[in-house]
Amino acid sequence: MNFEVIHRSKRSSARVGKIYTPHGVIETPNFVAVGTNGTLKALDNQMVDSIGLQLMFCNTYHLILQPGVEVVRRAGGLHRFIGRNLPIITDSGGFQVFSLAYGSVADELKSRGAKKRDGHVLKINEEGVLFRSYRDGTPVLLTPESSIQAQKALGADIIIPFDELPPYHIDKDVLKKSLERTHRWEKRSLDEHLQNPNNQAIYAVIHGGVDPDLRKESCSYLSSLPFDGYAIGGSLGKTKPEMVEMLTAVMPQLPPEKPNHLLGIGDLESLEMCIPLGIDTFDSSYPTRAARHGLLLTQQGSLKVEKKEHCHALTSIEPECTCWTCRHFTLAYLHHLFKARELIAYSLATIHNLHFMVDLMRRYRSAILEDLF
């Protein structure tokens, strides 16, 4: 993987660049859609390619459990298995372990860091994490080495080292111990990767919660190691202003010649706030999840398709939109499909929302090149 910075804005720290991978070029800044099981919900991967998405995020934890890495390996890697020849990034499985222990980020914030007691996570120690498969209850041990080995078998263009994601509500001493273990896990992940680089890039994950000293420590240690890029992970704060405050301090500490990625963030407000900080790529399930709930993205704001006012709207979702859905169907028809609970409604809404995100990022890149953002 190579990274080229094409232009730095004169108005902010925003930048336009290109990430060159074995399966194609990723223009930055860019949005990364989440395809947990090797597909974006409600779409086939040929349609995904036609929309113009340049990078997809797949989930190592889920793919380990189903269909299993050996099936994907025998198929010739994830790209061939899912019929998609554009770049793919896989995560380490660390976030899913967090979810097993605490629920979603929103759940953890509401519970103030209380762990779940359903017995899915059996043990977390220096070796790794022992958990029960959500499919059949089988115990599974995930370690830095096994996570990297799985991502090697999947054949993703960009892989992520195994890390621990501590909750927002945590004592600083406990957070520091977690950070130190995550650094050891990331070093073990990197060592495993370097035994067989396999034309794959590996991003370090910067941790430290919202503590500026620990974030600085993480940037310093991980940038001393030969990672190919950097992802910002861990707890990003309770509010968007808290996240932006943390990122404003972190971004200048990362090597500017390497690409960076903000993990799990991709809503419209956060993109507008974070792109000026110099972040290159963002991943989020927000646009596809919103589509399945009938929330359509437009330049005038989000639109709830099931509202009664749309039942007679014999126009496209957005007049200027050139997506497949807007070129062939009316808002009234989508309103009807959602009301009738027809499955095709989810596909058509998802096509529009992903096309919107691709076009939005194109507009951001153009604005940065013109020093307008």
NORQUIVEN-V254976 format. One record per pair of residues at least 6 apart in sequence whose C-alpha atoms are under 6 Angstrom apart, sorted by sequence separation. I is the first residue (numbers start at 1). J is the second residue. D is the distance in Angstrom with one decimal. If there is no record, write none. Layout:
BEGIN
i-><I,I>
j-><J,J>
d-><D,D>
END
This chain:
BEGIN
i-><9,19,72,75,79,102,123,132,208,237,296,367,8,19,123,132,208,236,296,338,7,18,122,131,132,207,295,337,7,18,122,131,295,6,17,18,121,130,294,316,6,17,120,130,294,5,16,120,129,206,4,102,129,4,101,102,128,316,317,3,101,128,315,316,3,266,314,315,2,265,266,2,144,164,265,266,313,314,1,163,261,264,265,313,1,38,260,261,262,263,264,312,261,311,34,35,36,310,32,33,34,35,36,204,325,32,162,203,311,161,202,203,205,209,202,203,204,205,206,207,209,201,203,204,205,206,207,26,161,205,229,231,306,323,229,230,231,232,233,305,57,59,60,229,231,232,55,56,57,58,59,60,61,323,55,57,60,45,144,158,160,157,158,159,160,145,158,144,145,113,292,92,113,297,112,291,291,24,288,23,23,287,89,98,168,88,89,92,94,88,89,90,91,92,94,165,87,89,92,94,78,77,78,77,73,31,32,33,34,29,30,31,32,34,28,29,31,14,14,13,14,15,12,13,14,13,43,51,42,30,9,10,9>
j-><15,25,78,81,85,108,129,138,214,243,302,373,15,26,130,139,215,243,303,345,15,26,130,139,140,215,303,345,16,27,131,140,304,16,27,28,131,140,304,326,17,28,131,141,305,17,28,132,141,218,17,115,142,18,115,116,142,330,331,18,116,143,330,331,19,282,330,331,19,282,283,20,162,182,283,284,331,332,20,182,280,283,284,332,21,58,280,281,282,283,284,332,282,332,56,57,58,332,55,56,57,58,59,227,348,56,186,227,335,186,227,228,230,234,228,229,230,231,232,233,235,228,230,231,232,233,234,54,189,233,258,260,335,352,259,260,261,262,263,335,88,90,91,260,262,263,87,88,89,90,91,92,93,355,88,90,93,84,185,200,202,200,201,202,203,189,202,189,192,167,346,147,169,353,169,349,350,86,350,86,87,353,156,165,235,156,157,160,162,157,158,159,160,161,163,234,157,159,162,164,154,154,155,155,153,281,282,283,284,280,281,282,283,285,280,281,283,275,276,276,277,278,276,277,278,278,347,355,347,361,368,371,371>
d-><5.9,5.6,5.9,5.5,5.7,5.6,5.8,5.3,4.7,5.0,5.5,5.6,4.3,5.0,5.1,4.4,4.6,5.2,5.0,5.8,5.6,5.6,5.4,5.5,5.9,5.9,5.6,5.4,5.2,4.6,5.1,5.4,4.8,5.5,5.9,5.8,4.3,5.6,5.8,4.9,4.9,5.0,5.5,4.4,5.4,4.2,5.4,5.0,5.7,5.7,5.4,4.9,5.3,5.2,5.6,5.5,5.7,4.5,5.2,5.7,5.5,4.3,4.9,5.3,4.5,5.6,5.3,5.9,5.8,5.9,5.6,5.1,4.9,5.7,5.7,4.8,5.6,5.6,5.4,5.0,5.9,5.2,5.3,4.8,4.9,5.6,5.5,4.7,5.1,6.0,5.0,5.4,5.8,4.7,6.0,5.6,4.7,5.6,5.4,5.2,4.7,5.1,4.8,6.0,5.6,5.4,5.9,5.7,5.9,5.3,5.9,5.6,5.9,5.7,5.5,4.5,4.8,4.6,4.8,5.7,4.8,5.8,4.8,6.0,5.6,5.8,5.2,5.6,5.2,5.8,5.2,5.5,5.3,5.9,5.0,4.6,4.5,5.0,5.5,5.4,5.9,5.7,5.8,5.6,5.7,6.0,5.0,4.9,4.9,4.9,5.7,5.9,4.7,6.0,5.5,5.7,5.6,5.9,5.7,5.8,5.7,4.9,4.7,4.8,5.5,5.7,5.6,5.0,5.9,5.9,5.1,5.8,5.0,5.7,5.6,5.0,5.1,5.8,5.4,5.1,5.1,5.7,5.5,5.9,5.5,5.2,5.9,5.3,5.9,5.5,4.6,5.2,5.0,5.7,5.3,5.1,5.9,5.8,5.0,5.7,5.0,5.0,6.0,5.2,5.3,5.8,5.7,5.8,6.0,4.3,4.9,5.1,4.4,5.3,5.3,5.4,6.0,5.7,4.3,5.3,5.7,5.8,5.4,5.1,4.2,4.9,6.0,5.7,4.9,5.7,5.4,5.5,4.9>
END
